[in-house]
Amino acid sequence: MRFSSSLLTVAGLASASNLKAESAEPRGDVYPGYFENPEHRLADYSQDYKYVLPSADFNKQVYDFNDNVAIFDQSTYEARIRVEAEMMIALEALKESIKIVGTDFENLRSINVSHRGEIIDNLHESEAQLTAARESYSSTASRLDSLLGECHMLEKDIQQSRRALILYCQQFAFDQAMVEPCKPLLHGRQTLLRYKFGFQ
């Protein structure tokens, strides 16, 4: 069990080191020209570090500190102060930008909430109007169906009356007084109405 755990640990460290090595390689294909810096020098780990790093014993560092030895010369100190000042300015500008982004985010969130409420209200209103339109359509369809039936019955009555008049005119065709009134009826002129919809 311990051997398998150790083997998994070694494999994980090896894969992590490979990923670190791959991520450290320049990726000019992804960011063309981004890594092309002529002043950049890769770190050389073949030689020992020439500077003496402080130890982890803070009290010993304080005790061994020499007040008479300058840590930085004037030019190095001015350069460091300038870099630190620029970093503080950049951090302050970044903080202000983050505040602006936060304010914009809150404004967008409030607008989104407002629009969401308006959309819900419009949706409810549209549903109410759709329900009313459906009810109106159903009522109108029922009314039209009823009127269509009445028109159909009236059309039948008119046709029966017309046929009765034609028969009457044919029976009394010998009477001169009936010739002129029966002429349009017998010839079919001005007696057939052009309906927009056929009721037959």
Beta strands, then each sheet from edge to edge (+ up, - down):
end
